[in-house]
């Protein structure tokens, strides 16, 4: 692990400790390691370097181990064939099931968003949509990933359906994980943007069936991005 490359995560841990003086080292380690996984810094199948992480974050190995065990229960980390742990290696069947579940939840959320979205919510969605175009033009993949999450979350919220919102929140962590590995390092984000155009236009013009179909079309093709 090269300290220069990961120095930003030491800064994040220091910021968490400064802003939350009563936060445990385990919670800090959990947040930082999860962010490293979602950012693609520790890639799927890659060993989780416990000793280096402890040194980087300035803490003992105990909170690092406890954070890893927590991430294991959540499915982000798994025991490796050798000793230690690695970031979960994505299984296609699990990813396909995830895509199907997302399609069911979010296509219906888009349907209801086209009906129920408020003027203020539409302004937020439009702003996100415009920033997404800019991120694609600048090939800012990390920024696009964050905006993709914001775009979908705004639509789910605009559905005004508490059950759809709860279901979305239930897989948000996995969503970040899968998006980071399916978008990063290739041109998939351009295809994502084009699908988002169709979804946005349908919702903006209150065409609920088109919004649902556009979201279904977008999410039905996710499995080919892995």
C-alpha positions in Angstrom: 0.0 0.0 0.0 1.5 3.3 -1.1 1.0 6.0 1.5 0.9 8.8 -1.0 -1.9 7.2 -2.9 -4.0 6.6 0.2 -3.2 9.8 2.1 -6.7 11.2 1.4 -8.2 8.4 3.5 -6.0 9.2 6.5 -7.3 12.7 6.1 -10.9 11.4 6.1 -10.3 9.4 9.2 -8.8 12.4 10.9 -11.8 14.6 9.9 -14.2 12.0 11.2 -12.4 11.9 14.5 -12.3 15.6 14.8 -15.9 16.1 13.9 -17.1 13.2 16.0 -14.9 12.9 19.1 -17.0 10.1 20.6 -16.9 8.0 17.4 -15.2 4.7 18.0 -12.1 3.6 16.0 -14.1 0.7 14.7 -16.8 3.0 13.3 -14.1 5.2 11.7 -12.3 2.3 10.2 -15.6 0.9 8.9 -16.5 4.1 7.1 -13.1 4.7 5.6 -12.6 1.1 4.4 -16.1 1.0 2.9 -15.4 4.2 1.1 -12.2 2.7 -0.3 -14.1 -0.3 -1.6 -16.8 1.9 -3.1 -14.2 4.2 -4.7 -12.6 1.1 -6.3 -9.3 1.7 -4.4 -9.5 -1.8 -3.1 -10.9 -3.8 -6.0 -13.1 -6.9 -6.0 -10.9 -10.0 -5.3 -8.1 -7.8 -3.9 -6.7 -8.7 -0.4 -7.7 -6.3 2.4 -4.3 -5.2 3.9 -5.1 -5.1 7.6 -1.6 -4.2 8.8 -1.2 -1.4 6.2 -4.7 0.0 7.0 -4.0 0.1 10.7 -0.8 2.0 10.0 -2.5 4.3 7.6 -5.4 5.2 9.9 -3.2 5.4 13.0 -4.9 2.8 15.1 -4.4 -0.8 16.3 -5.4 -3.8 14.2 -8.4 -4.6 16.6 -10.7 -1.9 15.2 -9.6 -2.7 11.7 -10.5 -6.4 12.2 -13.8 -5.5 13.8 -14.7 -3.2 10.9 -13.8 -5.9 8.4 -16.0 -8.4 10.2 -18.9 -5.9 10.0 -18.2 -5.4 6.2 -18.2 -9.2 5.9 -21.7 -9.5 7.3 -22.9 -6.9 4.9 -21.4 -8.7 1.9 -18.6 -6.3 0.9 -15.8 -8.5 2.2 -15.3 -12.2 2.2 -12.7 -14.6 3.5 -10.0 -15.4 0.9 -8.8 -18.9 -0.1 -5.5 -17.9 1.6 -5.4 -16.4 5.1 -7.1 -13.1 5.6 -9.9 -11.3 3.7 -10.6 -9.8 0.3 -13.1 -7.5 -1.3 -16.0 -9.7 -2.4 -15.5 -11.0 -5.9 -18.7 -10.3 -7.8 -20.7 -13.3 -8.8 -22.8 -12.8 -12.0 -25.9 -14.5 -10.6 -25.9 -12.2 -7.6 -25.4 -9.2 -9.8 -28.2 -10.3 -12.1 -30.6 -10.7 -9.2 -29.6 -7.3 -8.0 -30.4 -5.8 -11.4 -33.8 -7.4 -11.6 -34.7 -6.2 -8.1 -33.6 -2.6 -9.0 -35.6 -2.7 -12.2 -38.8 -3.7 -10.3 -38.4 -1.0 -7.6 -37.1 1.9 -9.7 -39.3 1.5 -12.7 -42.3 1.8 -10.5 -40.6 4.7 -8.6 -40.2 6.5 -12.0 -43.8 5.9 -12.8 -45.0 7.5 -9.6 -42.4 10.3 -9.8 -43.9 11.3 -13.2 -47.2 11.7 -11.5 -46.2 13.1 -8.1 -43.0 15.1 -8.6 -43.2 18.7 -7.3 -41.8 21.8 -9.0 -39.0 22.0 -6.5 -38.1 18.3 -6.9 -38.1 18.7 -10.7 -35.7 21.6 -10.4 -33.3 19.5 -8.4 -33.6 16.6 -10.9 -33.0 19.0 -13.8 -29.9 20.5 -12.0 -28.5 17.0 -11.4 -29.2 16.0 -15.0 -27.3 19.1 -16.3 -24.3 18.4 -14.0 -24.3 14.8 -15.3 -23.9 16.0 -18.9 -21.0 18.2 -17.8 -19.3 15.3 -16.0 -19.6 13.1 -19.1 -18.2 15.9 -21.3 -15.2 16.2 -18.9 -14.9 12.4 -18.5 -15.1 12.9 -14.8 -16.1 9.3 -13.9 -16.0 9.7 -10.1 -18.2 12.7 -10.3 -20.6 10.9 -12.7 -20.9 8.0 -10.3 -21.9 10.4 -7.5 -24.4 12.1 -9.8 -25.9 8.8 -11.0 -26.6 8.0 -7.3 -28.2 11.4 -6.8 -30.3 11.2 -10.0 -31.8 7.8 -9.0 -32.3 8.8 -5.4 -34.2 12.0 -6.4 -36.5 10.0 -8.6 -37.2 7.5 -5.8 -37.9 10.3 -3.4 -40.2 12.0 -5.9 -42.4 8.9 -6.1 -43.7 9.8 -2.6 -44.1 6.1 -1.9 -42.6 5.2 1.5 -42.3 1.5 0.7 -40.4 2.1 -2.6 -38.1 4.5 -0.7 -37.4 2.0 2.1 -36.7 -0.8 -0.5 -34.2 1.5 -2.3 -32.5 2.4 0.9 -32.2 -1.3 1.7 -29.8 -1.9 -1.3 -28.1 1.5 -1.5 -24.8 0.1 -0.2 -24.8 -2.6 -2.8 -25.8 -0.2 -5.5 -22.7 1.9 -4.8 -20.5 -1.2 -4.9 -21.9 -2.5 -8.2 -22.0 0.9 -9.8 -18.4 1.6 -9.0 -17.1 -1.6 -10.6 -19.5 -1.5 -13.7 -18.9 2.1 -14.6 -15.3 2.9 -13.6 -12.6 2.6 -16.2 -14.7 2.3 -19.3 -17.2 4.2 -21.4 -20.4 2.8 -19.7 -21.1 6.2 -18.1 -21.9 7.6 -21.6 -24.5 4.9 -22.1 -25.9 5.6 -18.6 -26.2 9.3 -19.5 -28.2 8.6 -22.7 -30.7 6.5 -20.8 -31.0 9.1 -18.1 -32.0 11.6 -20.8 -35.0 9.5 -21.7 -36.0 9.0 -18.1 -35.7 12.7 -17.2 -37.7 13.9 -20.2 -40.6 11.5 -19.5 -40.7 12.5 -15.8 -40.4 16.3 -16.7 -43.4 16.0 -19.0 -45.5 13.8 -16.6 -45.5 10.8 -19.0 -45.7 8.1 -16.4 -45.8 5.0 -18.7 -42.8 6.4 -20.7 -40.9 7.0 -17.5 -41.5 3.5 -16.3 -40.5 2.0 -19.6 -37.4 4.2 -19.9 -36.2 3.2 -16.4 -36.9 -0.5 -17.2 -34.9 -0.2 -20.4 -32.0 1.5 -18.5 -31.9 -1.1 -15.7 -32.6 -4.1 -17.9 -29.2 -3.6 -19.6 -27.2 -3.2 -16.5 -26.1 -6.8 -16.4 -24.1 -6.3 -19.7 -22.0 -3.6 -18.0 -20.3 -5.9 -15.5 
